Amino acid sequence: MLSLLCLMLFVPRVFSSSTLAGIFPQDPALRMGSSLTATCTVSPERGLHANTMYWTMNGKRLPSSTYDLLSPNCLSVTLHHLNGSQQQSGDNLVCHSGDGHVLAGSCLYVGMPPEKPVNLTCWSRNTKDLSCKWTPGGRGETFIKTKYTLKYKLRWYGRERECEDYSTGQRYTCYIPRDLALFTPYEIWVEASNQLGTATSDVITLDILDVVTTDPPDNVHVSRVGELEDQLTVHWGSPPALKDFLFQAKYQIRYRLEDSTEWKVVDDVGNQTSCRLAGLRAGTVYFVQVRCNPVGIYGSRKAGIWSDWSHPSAASTPHSERLQSGSCEPKPGEQNSTLRRELKQFFGWVRKHAYGCSGMSIKLYDQWRVWLQKSHKTRNQVACFTTLLTPNGSQED
């Protein structure tokens, strides 16, 4: 019966002068863990006996214990508990003659059907385009080539369309560059398919105006605040691509020390295009970046999507006069008395220079800080002068 099977499999090839051997099944797709019996049948014209033939998988010879001699011209091999293909193009199952000559070959595609893609998200840069990304379902690995297709359509009307640009440099991402409608929701989903099955993601519905991001703020400039040793001012420009849109921007700032990799984020910047950083370290270089969230474009109620961070800009705070004078840091027991003394100086200065003020502005605080630094500088200069005096009070020559 097995010999008859081999003969039947071989019959279509007998009459072909160019085919003197063949493998069945040819290029099968199989689930992981399954078994396969393949047969290699040679034409009597070859003058070969099947008991001299052998099999290889991806160049490695398979043990003879897996063979069955079905006829003088037909040799089978049985493989159990197949693992996933080592390459997406398939595993090479080859039948050889006794001298190593290749008689016939077949590709085995061993893997799993795809699971439905998840985490589908999309964003539009300046309302001009749409990019979407997703994550393969399950463990993600199917072991055989799996095609992902992003599809979209207008929710209320319009035909189904496919995204065509997958060349963004990132896996599981597609880019729609043009011909998008505003003020109309889209339905978007992803289909995954391979030789073993098909799976479809959940459908998301979105309006382009609800997923807008923009270019990073431009012209970011960082500068000192006079001689204040612990502050820097940051100025930037709003996104030029959105200058004709009605929206309320939000900004974030982050900054770090030159020799650090840890960023500190300032969240409460609002929609202003400048911000003052305080509490910085004197005589230190800081790197600063800004990003934008275009909130409420044309009345959208969605939160918006943050842009990338701007290129880093840098500036240094002034050196501290007290540090330059070589004065020591106060001991723990002296810190409270120092704070009380400076607060007393501050309120005394307010009574003298801010008559009738009901509240303190940042400008008034800056003026006091400048006055305080000048007073420290004056005391340091006096201290330096007194060190030039001899112990008996006379000045050295």
Beta strands, then each sheet from edge to edge (+ up, - down):
strand 1: 21-24
strand 2: 29-31
strand 3: 36-42
strand 4: 54-57
strand 5: 60-61
strand 6: 67-71
strand 7: 74-79
strand 8: 91-96
strand 9: 102-111
strand 10: 118-125
strand 11: 130-135
strand 12: 147-154
strand 13: 161-162
strand 14: 173-176
strand 15: 186-194
strand 16: 197-200
strand 17: 204-206
strand 18: 212-213
strand 19: 218-224
strand 20: 232-237
strand 21: 248-257
strand 22: 264-266
strand 23: 274-277
strand 24: 285-295
strand 25: 313-316
sheet 1: 1+ 3- 7+ 6-
sheet 2: 2+ 9+ 8- 4+ 5-
sheet 3: 14+ 11- 10+ 18+
sheet 4: 13+ 12- 15+ 16-
sheet 5: 13+ 12- 15+ 17-
sheet 6: 19+ 20- 23+
sheet 7: 22+ 21- 24+ 25-
end
